[in-house]
Amino acid sequence: MINSDKNSGKIKDLEDALDGVEVTYSRWLVNRENIHTGEKPDRLGNYFRYFYDENGIQFYVKDALPIDIKNACWSAFRGIFVNKQ
């Protein structure tokens, strides 16, 4: 089941949804310095991680994000991996 999720296109769906979150909250990111490059704007990808392990997909969002952006990331994840259509 893990591999079926991994190869189902859901990761691409998640990345697309998180790209949408980045666009929605670009005003916050544009004022932040990218922690990896030192340049502006920052990227939402610096604030979340996902990977597969024996339990399935794991998704983490850093606490440094404002709560509304963090909730949008979690909502995107749950909409794809938790809510089964």
C-alpha positions in Angstrom: 0.0 0.0 0.0 2.9 2.4 0.8 4.4 1.9 -2.7 1.0 2.3 -4.4 0.7 5.8 -2.7 4.3 6.5 -3.5 3.8 5.8 -7.2 0.2 7.0 -7.5 1.0 10.6 -8.4 0.0 11.8 -5.0 3.4 13.3 -4.3 3.0 15.5 -7.4 -0.4 16.4 -6.2 1.0 17.4 -2.8 3.8 19.4 -4.4 1.3 21.2 -6.6 -0.9 22.0 -3.6 2.0 23.3 -1.6 3.1 25.4 -4.6 -0.4 26.9 -4.3 0.1 27.6 -0.6 3.4 29.3 -1.5 1.7 31.5 -4.0 -1.1 32.3 -1.6 1.3 33.3 1.2 4.0 34.9 -1.0 3.7 38.2 0.8 5.1 36.6 3.9 7.8 34.7 2.1 9.0 37.7 0.0 10.0 39.5 3.2 12.0 36.6 4.5 15.6 35.6 3.8 16.2 32.1 2.4 18.0 30.2 5.1 20.0 28.2 2.5 21.0 30.9 0.1 20.7 34.1 2.1 18.7 35.7 -0.6 15.1 36.9 -0.7 12.5 35.7 -1.2 12.3 32.6 1.0 10.7 29.4 -0.2 8.0 27.4 1.5 10.0 24.3 0.8 12.4 25.3 3.5 9.6 24.8 6.1 8.3 21.3 5.4 9.6 17.8 4.7 8.0 14.6 3.6 9.3 11.1 3.2 8.2 7.5 3.2 9.1 4.9 5.8 7.6 1.6 7.0 4.6 3.5 8.4 3.7 5.3 5.2 4.3 8.9 4.3 5.6 11.2 7.0 5.0 15.0 6.8 6.5 17.6 9.0 6.0 21.4 9.0 8.4 23.6 11.0 7.1 25.6 13.9 8.7 28.8 12.4 5.7 29.2 10.0 2.8 31.4 11.0 -0.1 29.3 12.1 -2.2 30.1 9.1 0.5 29.0 6.7 1.2 25.9 8.8 -2.5 25.0 8.7 -2.7 25.5 5.0 0.3 23.1 4.5 -1.4 20.5 6.7 -4.7 21.0 5.0 -3.0 20.4 1.6 -1.4 17.2 2.9 -4.6 15.8 4.6 -6.6 16.6 1.4 -4.4 14.3 -0.6 -3.2 11.6 1.8 -5.9 11.4 4.5 -9.2 12.2 2.8 -9.8 9.2 0.6 -12.2 9.9 -2.3 
